[in-house]
Amino acid sequence: MNLFKRLSFTALNLPTSAAGMPMFIFILPFYADDLGLGLSLVGIIFFFGRFTDILTDPVMGVLIDKFPSKWGKHKLWVFLSAPVFMLATYLIFLPTTDQPTSLYFFGALFLLYSAFTLSSITQLSWSSFLAPDYDDRTKLLTLRELMALLGMFSVILIPAIVEINDPSLKAKVNAIGLFVLLIIPLITINALRYVPDSSESSSSEKLTNPFKAFKSLFSNEMLNKIVFAAVLIAFCMSLNGALYLIWMEVVIELPQYSSRLMLAYYVVSVLGLSIWRYLGIKTSKHFAAGISCVYAIIVLTLGFIGYWFIKDFADLPKLFAVGSFIVLYGFAFSGPLPLINAIVADVSDKLNLERGENISGTVFSYLTTFTKVGFALAAVIPYLVLEMFWGFDISIGIENSSSSKIAIFYIYTFVPIISYSIAAYLLFSHSLSREEHAKIKANLKN
């Protein structure tokens, strides 16, 4: 593919990230506080919204593998995701009432994540066709991550601009929603028109039980190591996102700088992506992903130690210290997950050779299903723990007890350190090398 086609394909990830990232940082606090649902209820609704969406992933993977359309194996599913995505975006970001019920929020979340499922699994499966080689796959999927970062950058920049005239959370959420509604059809139509696709189905068999197809992957140790690493990393990232605004207000006590520091975080993550991409090409994907986890551990440890020195500083020196931590931590954000996606594509090729059929859709739905568990738990666990054990009340902010503030700090720091450590071990122990993958591809061509 030429550069324009690569950009057209990877841009499909931009609206998904633009709508997905604000869920933790803006939407959960918006529905919990501004719209009055409460922190625990919002966390529970979010968890079950994601959990029910998880059940659709196995079905989607099998549909992609078994039922290509006349437009290609993947294009139909991307096309179908767009209207669902737009409806869900409207309902969540521009709610039709100032007092939404829990059922309203749950239904809108389910629609949104169903659209994500339709689009994301299809894109990952599609990437196996578009970039069949080991390093080319790294380049394509890190470019896809760059588009995700641009989407995140946009929805951080939008609130930073909006808050100049209207600092309310509602104004920021509405503006993000309008932006996402605008770009979904433009990017989808462009990709459908210009990106090539394969119309070859993997099997002459009709639809099989998708959960049976999943069960067959449970015994694959190589795949499960990588999937578990992805779950842990997704949990870390989502937990930090879910607690970020609370952490900035209650622990750091600099809420007025939260949007600008978040913007710096995502700008730096773009630079970090190029570093991890380069390291992945020069060494291996699993080594680069493991190193990015080790780097995150080091930065979090330094942040934990440093906090005790700067917690009583005046605002300006504290801002400098916290800003330095956020910038350094931002380098780790874009490292592991795009490389893990590329690793799973390689494992999918190995399964293709062993089984005699291409099940990339099922394999990627297996990855996304369990990764979503990590995302979902990151929302419900810290919120419930803070309210149930420390009596944290989001509505009173800095007036919460000192013990709940320390709890937020420890959860924000130590849980990711533990999770990243386990993920790093799993990634370093991965055994599918560049040379072995080249042999697999050669055998598949014969």
Summary of the structure (lengths in Angstrom):
residues: 446
radius of gyration: 21.3
end to end distance: 23.0
largest distance: 68.4
contacts: 1623
relative contact order: 0.15
helix: 82%
strand: 0%
